[in-house]
């Protein structure tokens, strides 16, 4: 930036009649500082753009990870649900068998009571 300031000061000094060299120097310094600030601002915006792009890619990765996590949880719930359904069906079969045996047992006992009453 110092080289730019010197170059501008020389160019303005040659192009325009200069009455006050210090005033010309101050004007050139103000111009160079403004250019430097604009350059810094542009660099900050570029860095901010890069940060935003990086943040977006991180958010996309996070969204994909969350989606996979939800899919695995959904799969696990489906597996658990299927196990519960199978257990319920198994329990229903066992209760049906138990009630059948109880019905057969009561029928046999009732028949035996009836037969013993007729025999006496």
C-alpha distances in whole Angstrom, upper triangle without the diagonal:
4,5,5,6,9,10,10,12,14,15,16,18,20,21,22,24,22,25,22,19,18,19,16,14,14,14,11,9,12,11,7,8,11,9,8,11,13,11,12,16,16,16,18,20,20,21,24,25,26,27,30,31,31,33,35,36,37,39,41,42,43,45,47,48,49,51,53,53,55,57,58,60,61,63,64,66,67,69,70,71,73,75,76,77,79,80,82,84,85,86,88,90,91,92,94,95,96,98,100,101,102,104,106,106,108,110,111,112,113,116,117,118,120,121,123,124,126,127,129
4,5,5,6,9,10,10,12,14,15,16,18,20,21,23,20,22,20,17,16,17,15,12,13,14,10,9,12,12,8,10,13,12,11,14,16,15,16,19,20,19,22,24,24,25,28,29,29,31,33,34,35,37,39,40,41,43,45,45,47,49,50,51,53,55,56,57,59,61,62,63,65,66,67,69,71,72,73,75,77,78,79,81,83,84,85,87,88,89,91,93,94,95,97,99,100,101,103,104,105,107,109,110,111,113,115,115,117,119,120,121,123,125,126,127,129,131,132
4,5,5,6,9,10,11,12,14,15,17,18,20,22,20,23,21,17,17,18,15,13,15,15,11,11,14,13,10,13,15,13,13,16,18,16,18,21,21,21,23,25,25,26,29,30,30,32,34,35,36,38,40,41,42,44,45,46,48,50,51,52,54,56,57,58,60,62,63,64,66,67,69,70,72,73,74,76,78,79,80,82,84,85,86,88,89,91,92,94,95,97,98,100,101,103,104,106,107,108,110,111,112,114,116,117,118,120,122,123,124,126,127,129,131,132,133
4,5,5,6,8,10,10,12,14,15,16,18,20,19,22,20,17,17,17,14,12,14,13,9,10,12,10,7,11,12,10,11,14,15,14,16,19,19,19,22,23,23,25,27,28,29,31,33,34,35,37,38,39,41,43,44,45,47,49,50,51,53,54,56,57,59,60,62,63,65,66,67,69,71,72,73,75,77,78,79,81,83,84,85,87,88,90,91,93,94,95,97,99,100,101,103,105,106,107,109,110,111,113,115,116,117,119,121,122,123,125,126,128,129,131,132
4,5,5,6,9,10,10,12,14,15,16,18,16,18,16,13,13,13,11,8,10,10,6,6,9,8,6,9,12,11,11,14,15,15,17,19,20,21,23,25,25,27,29,30,31,33,35,36,37,39,40,41,43,45,46,47,49,50,52,53,55,56,58,59,61,62,64,65,66,68,69,71,73,74,75,77,79,80,81,83,84,86,87,89,90,91,93,95,96,97,99,101,102,103,105,107,107,109,111,112,113,115,117,117,119,121,122,123,125,127,128,129,131,133,134
4,5,5,6,9,10,10,12,14,15,17,15,18,16,12,13,14,11,9,11,12,8,9,13,12,10,13,15,14,15,18,19,18,20,23,23,24,26,28,28,30,32,33,34,36,38,39,40,42,44,45,46,48,49,50,52,54,55,56,58,59,61,62,64,65,67,68,70,71,72,74,76,77,78,80,82,83,84,86,88,89,90,92,93,95,96,98,99,100,102,104,105,106,108,110,111,112,114,115,116,118,120,121,122,124,125,126,128,130,131,132,134,136,137
4,5,5,6,9,10,11,12,14,16,15,18,17,14,15,16,12,11,14,13,9,11,14,12,11,14,16,14,15,19,19,18,21,23,23,24,27,28,28,30,32,33,34,36,38,38,40,42,43,44,46,48,49,50,52,53,55,56,58,59,61,62,64,65,66,68,69,71,72,74,75,77,78,80,81,83,84,86,87,89,90,92,93,94,96,98,99,100,102,104,105,106,108,110,110,112,114,115,116,118,120,121,122,124,125,126,128,130,131,132,134,136,137
4,5,5,6,8,10,10,12,14,13,16,15,13,14,13,10,9,11,10,7,9,11,9,9,13,14,12,14,17,17,17,20,22,22,23,26,27,27,29,31,32,33,35,37,38,39,41,42,44,45,47,48,50,51,53,54,56,57,59,60,62,63,65,66,67,69,71,72,73,75,77,78,79,81,83,84,85,87,88,89,91,93,94,95,97,99,100,101,103,104,106,108,109,110,111,113,115,116,117,119,120,121,123,125,126,127,129,131,132,134,135,137
4,6,5,6,9,10,10,12,10,13,12,9,10,10,7,6,9,9,6,9,11,10,10,14,15,15,16,19,20,20,22,24,25,26,28,30,30,32,34,35,36,38,40,41,42,44,45,47,48,50,51,53,54,56,57,59,60,62,63,64,66,68,69,70,72,73,75,76,78,79,81,82,84,85,86,88,90,91,92,94,96,97,98,100,101,102,104,106,107,108,110,112,113,114,116,117,118,120,122,123,124,126,128,128,130,132,133,134,136,138,139
4,6,5,6,9,10,12,11,14,13,10,13,13,10,10,13,12,10,13,15,14,14,17,19,18,19,22,23,23,25,27,27,28,31,32,32,34,37,37,38,40,42,43,44,46,48,49,50,52,53,55,56,58,59,61,62,64,65,67,68,70,71,73,74,76,77,79,80,82,83,84,86,88,89,90,92,93,95,96,98,99,101,103,104,105,107,108,109,111,113,114,115,117,119,120,121,123,124,125,127,129,130,131,133,135,136,137,139,140,142
4,5,5,6,8,11,11,15,15,13,15,15,11,12,14,13,10,14,16,14,14,17,18,17,19,22,22,22,25,27,26,28,30,31,32,34,36,36,37,40,41,42,44,46,47,48,50,51,52,54,56,57,58,60,61,63,64,66,67,69,70,72,73,75,76,78,79,81,82,83,85,87,88,89,91,93,94,95,97,98,100,102,103,104,106,108,109,110,112,113,114,116,118,119,120,122,124,125,126,128,129,130,132,134,135,136,138,139,141
4,5,5,6,9,8,12,12,10,13,12,8,10,12,10,9,12,14,12,13,17,17,17,19,21,21,22,25,26,26,28,31,31,32,34,36,37,38,40,41,42,44,46,47,49,50,52,53,55,56,57,59,61,62,63,65,66,68,69,71,72,74,75,77,78,80,81,83,84,86,87,88,90,92,93,94,96,98,99,100,102,103,104,106,108,109,110,112,114,115,116,118,119,120,122,124,125,126,128,130,130,132,134,135,136,138,140,141
4,6,6,7,6,10,10,8,11,11,8,10,13,12,11,14,16,15,16,19,20,20,22,24,25,25,28,29,30,31,33,35,35,37,39,40,41,43,45,46,47,49,50,52,53,55,56,58,59,61,62,64,65,67,68,70,71,73,74,75,77,79,80,81,83,85,86,87,89,90,92,93,95,96,97,99,101,102,103,105,107,108,109,111,112,113,115,117,118,119,121,122,123,125,127,128,129,131,133,134,135,137,138,139,141,143,144
4,6,7,8,12,13,12,15,15,11,13,16,15,14,17,19,17,18,22,22,22,24,27,27,27,30,31,31,33,35,36,37,39,41,41,43,45,46,47,49,51,52,53,55,56,57,59,61,62,63,65,67,68,70,71,72,74,76,77,78,80,81,83,84,86,87,88,90,92,93,94,96,98,99,101,102,103,105,107,108,109,111,113,114,115,117,119,119,121,123,124,125,127,129,130,131,133,134,135,137,139,140,141,143,145,146
4,7,9,13,14,13,16,15,12,14,17,15,14,17,19,17,18,21,22,21,23,26,26,26,29,30,30,32,35,35,36,38,40,40,42,44,45,46,48,50,51,52,54,55,56,58,60,61,62,64,66,67,69,70,71,73,75,76,77,79,80,82,83,85,86,87,89,91,92,93,95,97,98,99,101,102,103,105,107,108,109,111,113,114,116,117,118,119,122,123,124,125,127,128,129,131,133,134,135,137,139,140,142,143,145
4,6,9,11,11,14,13,10,13,15,13,13,17,18,16,18,21,21,21,24,26,26,27,30,31,31,33,35,36,37,39,41,41,43,45,46,47,49,51,52,53,55,56,58,60,61,62,64,66,67,68,70,71,72,74,76,77,78,80,82,83,84,86,87,88,90,92,93,94,96,98,99,100,102,103,104,107,108,109,110,113,114,115,117,118,119,120,123,124,125,126,128,129,130,132,134,135,136,138,140,141,143,144,146
4,7,9,10,13,12,10,14,16,14,15,18,19,19,21,23,24,24,27,29,29,30,33,34,34,36,38,39,40,42,44,44,46,48,49,50,52,54,55,57,58,59,61,63,64,65,67,69,70,71,73,74,75,77,79,80,81,83,85,86,87,89,90,91,93,95,96,97,99,101,102,104,105,106,108,110,111,112,114,116,117,118,120,121,122,123,126,127,128,129,131,132,133,135,137,138,139,141,143,144,146,147,149
4,6,6,10,9,7,11,13,12,13,16,17,17,19,21,22,23,25,27,27,29,31,32,33,35,37,38,39,41,42,43,45,47,48,49,51,52,54,55,57,58,60,61,63,64,66,67,68,70,72,73,74,76,78,79,80,82,83,84,86,88,89,90,92,94,95,96,98,99,100,102,104,105,106,109,110,111,112,114,115,116,119,120,121,122,124,125,126,128,130,131,132,134,136,136,138,140,141,142,144,146,147
4,7,9,9,9,12,13,13,15,17,18,19,21,23,24,25,27,28,29,31,33,34,35,37,39,40,41,43,44,46,47,49,50,52,53,54,56,58,59,60,62,64,65,66,68,69,70,72,74,75,76,78,80,81,82,84,85,86,88,90,91,92,94,96,97,98,100,101,102,104,106,107,108,110,112,112,114,116,117,118,120,122,123,124,126,127,128,130,132,133,134,136,138,138,140,142,143,144,146,148,149
4,6,5,6,9,10,11,13,14,16,17,19,20,21,23,24,26,27,29,30,32,33,35,36,38,39,41,42,44,45,46,48,50,51,52,54,56,57,58,60,61,62,64,66,67,68,70,72,73,74,76,78,78,80,82,83,84,86,88,89,90,92,94,94,96,98,99,100,102,104,104,106,108,109,110,112,114,115,116,118,120,120,122,124,125,126,128,130,130,131,134,135,136,137,139,141,142,144,145,146
4,5,5,6,9,10,11,12,14,15,16,18,20,21,22,24,26,27,28,30,31,33,34,36,37,38,40,42,43,44,46,48,49,50,52,54,55,56,58,59,60,62,64,65,66,68,70,71,72,74,76,76,78,80,81,82,84,86,87,88,90,92,93,94,96,97,98,100,102,103,104,106,108,108,110,112,113,114,116,118,118,120,122,123,124,126,128,129,130,132,133,134,136,138,139,140,142,144,145
4,5,5,6,9,10,10,12,14,15,16,18,20,21,22,24,25,26,28,30,31,32,34,36,37,38,40,41,43,44,46,47,48,50,52,53,54,56,58,58,60,62,63,64,66,68,69,70,72,74,74,76,78,79,80,82,84,85,86,88,90,90,92,94,95,96,98,100,101,102,104,105,106,108,110,111,112,114,116,116,118,120,121,122,124,126,126,127,130,131,132,134,136,137,138,140,141,143
4,5,5,6,9,10,11,12,14,15,16,18,20,21,23,24,25,27,28,30,31,33,34,36,37,39,40,41,43,45,46,47,49,51,52,53,55,57,57,59,61,62,63,65,67,68,69,71,73,73,75,77,78,79,81,83,84,85,87,88,89,91,93,94,95,97,99,99,101,103,104,105,107,109,109,111,113,114,115,116,119,120,120,122,124,125,126,128,130,130,132,134,135,136,138,140,141
4,5,5,6,9,10,11,12,14,15,17,18,20,21,22,24,26,27,28,30,31,33,34,36,37,39,40,42,43,45,46,48,49,51,52,54,55,56,58,60,61,62,64,66,67,68,70,71,72,74,76,77,78,80,82,83,84,86,87,88,90,92,93,94,96,98,98,100,102,103,104,106,108,109,110,112,114,114,116,118,119,120,122,124,124,125,128,129,130,131,134,135,136,138,139,141
4,6,5,6,9,10,10,12,14,15,16,18,20,21,22,24,25,27,28,30,31,32,34,36,37,38,40,42,43,44,46,48,49,50,52,53,54,56,58,59,60,62,64,65,66,68,70,70,72,74,75,76,78,80,81,82,84,86,86,88,90,91,92,94,96,97,98,100,101,102,104,106,107,108,110,112,112,114,116,117,118,120,122,123,124,126,127,128,130,132,133,134,136,138,139
4,5,5,6,9,10,10,12,14,15,16,18,20,21,22,24,25,27,28,30,31,32,34,36,37,38,40,41,42,44,46,47,48,50,52,53,54,56,57,58,60,62,63,64,66,68,69,70,72,73,74,76,78,79,80,82,84,84,86,88,89,90,92,94,95,96,98,99,100,102,104,105,106,108,110,110,112,114,115,116,118,120,120,121,124,125,126,128,130,131,132,134,135,137
4,5,5,6,9,10,11,12,14,15,17,18,20,21,22,24,26,27,28,30,31,33,35,36,37,39,40,41,43,45,46,47,49,51,52,53,55,56,57,59,61,62,63,65,67,68,69,71,72,73,75,77,78,79,81,83,83,85,87,88,89,91,93,94,95,97,99,99,101,103,104,105,107,109,109,111,113,114,115,117,119,119,121,123,124,125,127,129,130,131,133,135,136
4,5,5,6,8,10,10,12,14,15,16,18,20,21,22,24,26,27,28,30,31,33,34,36,37,39,40,42,43,44,46,48,49,50,52,54,55,56,58,60,61,62,64,65,66,68,70,71,72,74,76,77,78,80,81,82,84,86,87,88,90,92,93,94,96,97,98,100,102,103,104,106,108,108,110,112,113,114,116,118,119,120,122,123,124,126,128,129,130,132,134,135
4,5,5,6,8,10,10,12,14,15,16,18,20,21,22,24,25,26,28,30,31,32,34,36,37,38,40,42,43,44,46,47,48,50,52,53,54,56,58,59,60,62,63,64,66,68,69,70,72,74,75,76,78,79,80,82,84,85,86,88,90,91,92,94,95,96,98,100,101,102,104,106,106,108,110,111,112,114,116,116,118,120,121,122,124,126,127,128,130,131,133
4,6,5,6,9,10,10,12,14,15,16,18,20,21,22,24,25,26,28,30,31,32,34,36,37,38,40,41,42,45,46,47,48,51,52,53,54,56,57,58,60,62,63,64,66,68,68,70,72,73,74,76,78,79,80,82,83,84,86,88,89,90,93,94,94,96,98,99,100,102,104,104,106,108,109,110,112,114,115,116,118,119,120,122,124,125,126,128,130,131
4,6,5,6,9,10,11,12,14,15,16,18,20,21,22,24,25,27,29,30,31,33,34,36,37,39,40,41,43,45,46,47,49,51,52,53,55,56,57,59,61,62,63,65,67,68,69,71,72,73,75,77,78,79,81,83,84,86,87,88,90,92,93,94,96,98,98,100,102,103,104,105,108,109,109,111,113,114,115,117,119,120,121,123,124,125,127,129,130
4,5,5,6,9,10,10,12,14,15,16,18,20,21,22,24,25,27,28,30,31,33,34,36,37,38,40,42,43,44,46,48,49,50,52,54,55,56,58,59,60,62,64,65,66,68,70,71,72,74,76,76,78,80,81,82,84,86,87,88,90,92,92,94,96,97,98,100,102,103,104,106,107,108,110,112,113,114,116,118,118,120,122,123,124,126,128,129
4,5,5,6,9,10,10,12,14,15,16,18,20,21,22,24,25,26,28,30,31,32,34,36,37,38,40,42,42,44,46,47,48,50,52,53,54,56,58,58,60,62,63,64,66,68,69,70,72,74,74,76,78,79,80,82,84,85,86,88,89,90,92,94,95,96,98,100,100,102,104,105,106,108,110,110,112,114,115,116,118,120,121,122,124,126,127
4,5,5,6,9,10,10,12,14,15,16,18,20,21,22,24,25,26,28,30,31,32,34,36,37,39,40,41,43,45,46,47,49,51,51,53,55,56,57,58,61,62,63,65,66,67,68,71,72,73,75,77,78,79,81,82,83,85,87,88,89,91,93,93,95,97,98,99,100,103,104,104,106,108,109,110,112,114,115,116,118,119,120,122,124,125
4,5,5,6,9,10,10,12,14,15,16,18,20,21,22,24,25,27,28,30,31,33,34,36,37,39,40,41,43,45,46,47,49,50,52,53,55,56,57,59,61,62,64,65,66,68,70,71,72,74,76,77,78,80,81,82,84,86,87,88,90,92,93,94,96,98,98,100,102,103,104,106,108,108,110,112,113,114,116,118,119,120,122,123,125
4,5,5,6,9,10,10,12,14,15,16,18,20,21,22,24,26,27,28,30,31,33,34,36,37,38,40,42,43,44,46,48,49,50,52,53,54,56,58,59,60,62,64,65,66,68,70,71,72,74,75,76,78,80,81,82,84,86,87,88,90,91,92,94,96,97,98,100,101,102,104,106,107,108,110,112,112,114,116,117,118,120,122,123
4,5,5,6,9,10,10,12,14,15,16,18,20,21,22,24,25,26,28,30,31,32,34,36,36,38,40,41,42,44,46,47,48,50,52,52,54,56,57,58,60,62,63,64,66,68,68,70,72,73,74,76,78,79,80,82,83,84,86,88,89,90,92,94,94,96,98,99,100,102,104,105,106,108,109,110,112,114,115,116,118,120,121
4,5,5,6,9,10,10,12,14,15,16,18,20,21,22,24,25,27,28,30,31,33,34,35,37,39,40,41,43,45,46,47,49,50,51,53,55,56,57,59,61,62,63,65,66,67,69,71,72,73,75,77,78,79,81,82,83,85,87,88,89,91,93,93,95,97,98,99,101,103,104,105,107,108,109,111,113,114,115,117,119,120
4,5,5,6,9,10,10,12,14,15,16,18,20,21,22,24,25,27,28,30,31,33,34,36,37,39,40,42,43,44,46,48,49,50,52,54,55,56,58,60,61,62,64,65,66,68,70,71,72,74,76,77,78,80,82,83,84,86,87,88,90,92,93,94,96,97,98,100,102,103,104,106,108,109,110,112,113,114,116,118,119
4,5,5,6,9,10,10,12,14,15,16,18,20,21,22,24,26,26,28,30,31,32,34,36,37,38,40,42,43,44,46,47,48,50,52,53,54,56,58,59,60,62,63,64,66,68,69,70,72,74,75,76,78,79,80,82,84,85,86,88,90,91,92,94,95,96,98,100,101,102,104,106,106,108,110,111,112,114,116,117
4,5,5,6,9,10,10,12,14,15,16,18,20,20,22,24,25,26,28,30,31,32,34,36,36,38,40,41,42,44,46,47,48,50,51,52,54,56,57,58,60,62,63,64,66,67,68,70,72,73,74,77,78,79,80,82,83,84,86,88,89,90,92,93,94,96,98,99,100,102,104,104,106,108,109,110,112,114,115
4,5,5,6,9,10,10,12,14,15,16,18,20,21,23,24,25,27,29,30,31,33,34,36,37,39,40,41,43,45,46,47,49,51,52,53,55,56,57,59,61,62,63,65,67,68,70,71,72,74,76,77,78,80,82,83,84,86,87,88,90,92,93,94,96,97,98,99,102,103,104,106,107,109,110,112,113,115
4,5,5,6,8,10,10,12,14,15,16,18,20,21,22,24,26,27,28,30,32,33,34,36,37,38,40,42,43,44,46,48,49,50,52,54,55,56,58,59,61,62,64,65,66,68,70,71,72,74,76,77,78,80,81,83,85,86,87,88,90,91,93,94,96,97,98,100,102,103,104,106,108,109,111,112,114
4,5,5,6,8,10,10,12,14,15,16,18,20,21,22,24,25,26,28,30,31,32,34,36,36,38,40,41,42,44,46,47,48,50,52,53,54,56,57,58,60,62,63,64,66,68,69,70,72,73,74,76,78,79,80,82,84,84,86,88,89,90,92,94,95,96,98,99,100,102,104,105,106,108,110,111
4,5,5,6,9,10,10,12,14,15,16,18,19,20,22,24,25,26,28,30,31,32,34,35,36,38,40,41,42,44,46,47,48,50,51,52,54,56,57,59,61,62,63,65,66,67,69,71,72,73,75,77,78,79,81,83,83,85,87,88,89,91,93,93,94,97,98,99,101,103,104,105,107,108,110
4,5,5,6,9,10,11,12,14,15,17,18,20,21,23,24,25,27,29,30,31,33,34,36,37,39,40,42,43,45,46,48,49,51,52,54,55,56,58,60,61,62,64,66,67,68,70,71,73,74,76,77,78,80,82,83,84,86,87,88,90,92,93,94,96,98,99,100,102,103,105,107,108,110
4,5,5,6,9,10,10,12,14,15,16,18,20,21,22,24,26,27,28,30,31,32,34,36,37,38,40,42,43,44,46,48,49,50,52,53,55,56,58,59,60,62,64,65,66,68,70,71,72,74,75,77,79,80,81,82,84,85,87,88,90,91,92,94,96,97,98,100,102,103,105,106,108
4,5,5,6,9,10,10,12,14,15,16,18,20,20,22,24,25,26,28,30,31,32,34,36,36,38,40,41,42,44,46,47,48,50,52,53,54,56,57,58,60,62,63,64,66,68,69,70,72,73,74,76,78,79,80,82,83,84,86,88,89,90,92,94,95,96,98,99,101,102,104,105
4,5,5,6,9,10,10,12,14,15,16,18,20,21,23,24,25,27,29,30,31,33,35,36,37,39,40,41,43,45,46,47,49,51,52,53,55,56,57,59,61,62,63,65,67,68,69,71,72,74,76,77,78,79,81,83,84,85,87,88,89,91,93,94,95,97,99,100,102,103,105
4,5,5,6,8,10,11,12,14,15,17,18,20,21,23,24,26,27,28,30,32,33,34,36,37,39,40,42,43,45,46,48,49,51,52,54,55,56,58,60,61,62,64,66,67,68,70,71,73,74,76,77,79,80,82,83,84,86,87,88,90,92,93,95,96,98,99,101,102,104
4,5,5,6,9,10,10,12,14,15,16,18,20,21,22,24,26,26,28,30,31,32,34,36,37,38,40,42,43,44,46,47,49,50,52,53,54,56,58,59,60,62,64,65,66,68,69,71,72,74,75,76,78,79,80,82,84,85,86,88,90,91,92,94,95,97,99,100,101
4,5,5,6,9,10,10,12,14,15,16,18,20,21,22,24,25,26,28,30,31,32,34,36,37,38,40,41,42,44,46,47,48,50,52,53,55,56,57,59,61,62,63,65,67,68,69,71,72,73,75,77,78,79,81,82,83,85,87,88,89,91,92,94,95,97,98,100
4,5,5,6,9,10,11,12,14,15,17,18,20,21,23,24,26,27,29,30,31,33,35,36,37,39,40,42,43,45,46,48,49,51,52,54,55,56,58,60,61,62,64,66,67,68,70,72,73,74,76,77,78,80,82,83,84,86,87,89,90,92,93,95,96,98,99
4,5,5,6,9,10,11,12,14,15,16,18,20,21,22,24,26,27,28,30,31,33,34,36,37,39,40,42,43,45,46,48,49,51,52,54,55,57,58,60,61,63,64,65,67,69,70,71,73,74,76,77,79,80,81,83,85,86,87,89,90,92,93,95,96,98
4,5,5,6,9,10,10,12,14,15,16,18,20,21,22,24,25,26,28,30,31,32,34,36,37,38,40,42,43,44,46,47,48,50,52,53,54,56,58,59,60,62,63,65,66,68,69,70,72,73,75,76,78,79,80,82,84,85,86,88,90,91,93,94,96
4,5,5,6,9,10,10,12,14,15,16,18,20,21,22,24,25,26,28,30,31,32,34,36,37,39,40,41,43,45,46,47,49,51,52,53,55,56,57,59,61,62,63,65,67,68,69,71,72,73,75,77,78,79,81,83,84,85,87,88,90,91,93,94
4,5,5,6,9,10,11,12,14,15,17,18,20,21,23,24,25,27,29,30,31,33,34,36,37,39,40,42,43,45,46,48,49,51,52,54,55,57,58,60,61,62,64,66,67,68,70,71,73,74,76,77,78,80,82,83,84,86,87,89,91,92,94
4,5,5,6,9,10,10,12,14,15,16,18,20,21,22,24,26,27,28,30,31,33,34,36,37,39,40,42,43,44,46,48,49,50,52,53,55,56,58,59,61,62,64,65,67,68,69,71,72,74,75,76,78,80,81,83,84,86,87,89,90,92
4,5,5,6,9,10,10,12,14,15,16,18,20,21,22,24,25,26,28,30,31,32,34,36,37,38,40,41,42,44,46,47,48,50,52,53,55,56,57,59,61,62,63,65,66,68,69,70,72,73,74,76,78,79,81,82,84,85,87,88,90
4,5,5,6,9,10,10,12,14,15,16,18,20,21,22,24,25,27,28,30,31,33,34,36,37,39,40,41,43,45,46,47,49,51,52,53,55,56,58,59,61,62,64,65,67,68,69,71,72,74,75,77,78,80,81,83,84,86,87,89
4,5,5,6,9,10,11,12,14,15,17,18,20,21,22,24,26,27,29,30,31,33,35,36,37,39,40,42,43,45,46,48,49,51,52,54,55,57,58,60,61,62,64,65,67,68,70,71,72,74,76,77,79,80,82,83,85,86,88
4,5,5,6,8,10,10,12,14,15,16,18,20,21,22,24,26,27,28,30,31,33,34,36,37,38,40,42,43,44,46,47,49,50,52,53,55,56,58,59,60,62,63,65,66,68,69,70,72,74,75,77,78,80,81,83,84,86
4,5,5,6,9,10,10,12,14,15,16,18,20,21,22,24,25,26,28,30,31,32,34,36,37,39,40,41,43,45,46,47,49,51,52,53,55,56,57,59,61,62,63,65,67,68,69,71,72,73,75,77,78,79,81,83,84
4,5,5,6,8,10,10,12,14,15,16,18,20,21,22,24,25,27,29,30,31,33,34,36,37,39,40,42,43,45,46,48,49,51,52,54,55,56,58,60,61,62,64,65,67,68,70,71,72,74,76,77,78,80,81,83
4,5,5,6,9,10,11,12,14,15,16,18,20,21,22,24,26,27,28,30,31,33,34,36,37,39,40,42,43,45,46,48,49,51,52,54,55,56,58,59,61,62,64,65,66,68,70,71,73,74,75,77,79,80,82
4,5,5,6,8,10,10,12,14,15,16,18,20,21,22,24,25,27,28,30,31,32,34,36,37,38,40,42,43,44,46,47,49,50,52,53,54,56,57,59,60,62,63,64,66,68,69,70,72,74,75,77,78,80
4,5,5,6,9,10,10,12,14,15,16,18,20,21,22,24,25,27,28,30,31,33,34,36,37,39,40,42,43,45,46,47,49,51,52,53,55,56,57,59,61,62,63,65,67,68,69,71,72,74,75,77,79
4,5,5,6,9,10,10,12,14,15,16,18,20,21,22,24,25,27,28,30,31,33,34,36,37,39,40,42,43,45,46,48,49,51,52,54,55,56,58,59,61,62,64,65,67,68,70,71,73,74,76,77
4,5,5,6,9,10,10,12,14,15,16,18,20,21,22,24,26,27,28,30,31,33,34,36,37,39,40,42,43,45,46,48,49,50,52,53,55,56,58,59,60,62,64,65,66,68,69,71,73,74,76
4,5,5,6,8,10,10,12,14,15,16,18,20,21,22,24,25,26,28,30,31,32,34,36,37,38,40,41,43,45,46,47,49,50,52,53,54,56,57,59,60,62,63,65,66,68,69,71,72,74
4,5,5,6,9,10,10,12,14,15,16,18,20,21,22,24,25,27,28,30,31,33,34,36,37,39,40,42,43,45,46,47,49,50,52,53,55,56,58,59,61,62,64,65,67,68,70,71,73
4,5,5,6,9,10,10,12,14,15,16,18,20,21,22,24,26,27,28,30,32,33,34,36,37,39,40,42,43,45,46,48,49,50,52,53,55,56,58,59,61,62,64,65,67,68,70,71
4,5,5,6,9,10,10,12,14,15,16,18,20,21,22,24,25,27,28,30,31,32,34,36,37,38,40,42,43,44,46,47,48,50,52,53,54,56,58,59,60,62,63,65,67,68,69
4,5,5,6,9,10,10,12,14,15,16,18,20,21,22,24,25,27,29,30,31,33,35,36,37,39,40,41,43,45,46,47,49,51,52,53,55,56,57,59,61,62,63,65,67,68
4,5,5,6,9,10,10,12,14,15,16,18,20,21,22,24,26,27,29,30,31,33,34,36,37,39,40,42,43,45,46,48,49,51,52,53,55,56,58,59,61,62,64,65,67
4,5,5,6,8,10,11,12,14,15,16,18,20,21,22,24,26,27,28,30,32,33,34,36,37,38,40,42,43,44,46,48,49,50,52,53,55,56,58,59,61,62,64,65
4,5,5,6,8,10,10,12,14,15,16,18,20,21,22,24,25,26,28,30,31,32,34,36,37,38,40,41,42,44,46,47,48,50,52,53,54,56,57,59,61,62,64
4,5,5,6,9,10,10,12,14,15,16,18,20,21,23,24,25,27,29,30,31,33,35,36,37,39,40,41,43,45,46,47,49,50,52,53,55,56,58,59,61,63
4,5,5,6,9,10,11,12,14,15,16,18,20,21,22,24,26,27,28,30,32,33,34,36,37,39,40,42,43,45,46,48,49,50,52,53,55,57,58,59,61
4,5,5,6,9,10,10,12,14,15,16,18,20,21,22,24,26,27,28,30,31,32,34,36,37,38,40,42,43,44,46,47,48,50,52,53,55,56,58,59
4,5,5,6,9,10,10,12,14,15,16,18,20,21,22,24,25,27,28,30,31,33,34,36,37,38,40,41,43,44,46,47,49,50,52,53,55,56,58
4,5,5,6,9,10,11,12,14,15,17,18,20,21,23,24,26,27,29,30,31,33,34,36,37,39,40,42,43,45,46,47,49,51,52,54,55,57
4,5,5,6,9,10,10,12,14,15,16,18,20,21,22,24,26,27,28,30,31,32,34,36,37,38,40,42,43,44,46,47,49,50,52,53,55
4,5,5,6,9,10,10,12,14,15,16,18,20,21,22,24,25,26,28,30,31,32,34,36,37,38,40,41,42,44,46,47,48,50,52,53
4,5,5,6,9,10,10,12,14,15,16,18,20,21,22,24,25,27,28,30,31,32,34,36,37,38,40,41,43,44,46,47,49,50,52
4,5,5,6,9,10,11,12,14,15,17,18,20,21,23,24,26,27,28,30,31,33,34,36,37,39,40,42,43,45,46,48,49,51
4,5,5,6,8,10,10,12,14,15,16,18,20,21,22,24,25,26,28,30,31,32,34,36,37,38,40,41,43,44,46,47,49
4,5,5,6,9,10,10,12,14,15,16,18,20,21,22,24,25,26,28,30,31,32,34,36,37,38,40,41,43,44,46,47
4,5,5,6,9,10,10,12,14,15,16,18,20,21,22,24,25,27,28,30,31,33,34,36,37,38,40,42,43,44,46
4,5,5,6,9,10,11,12,14,15,17,18,20,21,22,24,25,27,28,30,31,33,34,36,37,39,40,42,43,45
4,5,5,6,8,10,10,12,14,15,16,18,20,21,22,24,25,26,28,30,31,32,34,36,37,38,40,41,43
4,5,5,6,9,10,10,12,14,15,16,18,20,21,22,24,25,26,28,30,31,32,34,36,37,38,40,42
4,6,5,6,9,10,10,12,14,15,16,18,20,21,22,24,25,27,28,30,31,32,34,36,37,38,40
4,5,5,6,9,10,11,12,14,15,16,18,20,21,22,24,25,27,28,30,31,32,34,36,37,39
4,5,5,6,8,10,10,12,14,15,16,18,20,21,22,24,25,26,28,30,31,32,34,35,37
4,5,5,6,9,10,10,12,14,15,16,18,20,21,22,24,25,26,28,30,31,33,34,36
4,5,5,6,9,10,10,12,14,15,16,18,20,21,22,24,25,26,28,30,31,32,34
4,5,5,6,8,10,10,12,14,15,16,18,20,21,22,24,25,27,28,30,31,33
4,5,5,6,8,9,10,12,14,15,16,18,19,21,22,24,25,26,28,30,31
4,5,5,6,8,10,10,12,14,15,16,18,20,21,22,24,25,27,28,30
4,5,5,6,8,10,10,12,14,15,16,18,20,21,22,24,25,26,28
4,5,5,6,8,10,10,12,14,15,16,18,20,21,22,24,25,27
4,5,5,6,8,10,10,12,14,15,16,18,20,21,22,24,26
4,6,5,6,9,10,10,12,14,15,16,18,20,21,22,24
4,5,5,6,8,10,10,12,14,15,16,18,20,21,23
4,5,5,6,8,10,10,12,14,15,16,18,20,21
4,5,5,6,9,10,10,12,14,15,16,18,20
4,5,5,6,9,10,10,12,14,15,16,18
4,5,5,6,9,10,10,12,14,15,17
4,5,5,6,9,10,11,12,14,16
4,5,5,6,8,10,11,12,14
4,5,5,6,9,10,10,12
4,5,5,6,9,10,11
4,6,5,6,9,10
4,5,5,6,9
4,5,5,6
4,5,5
4,6
4
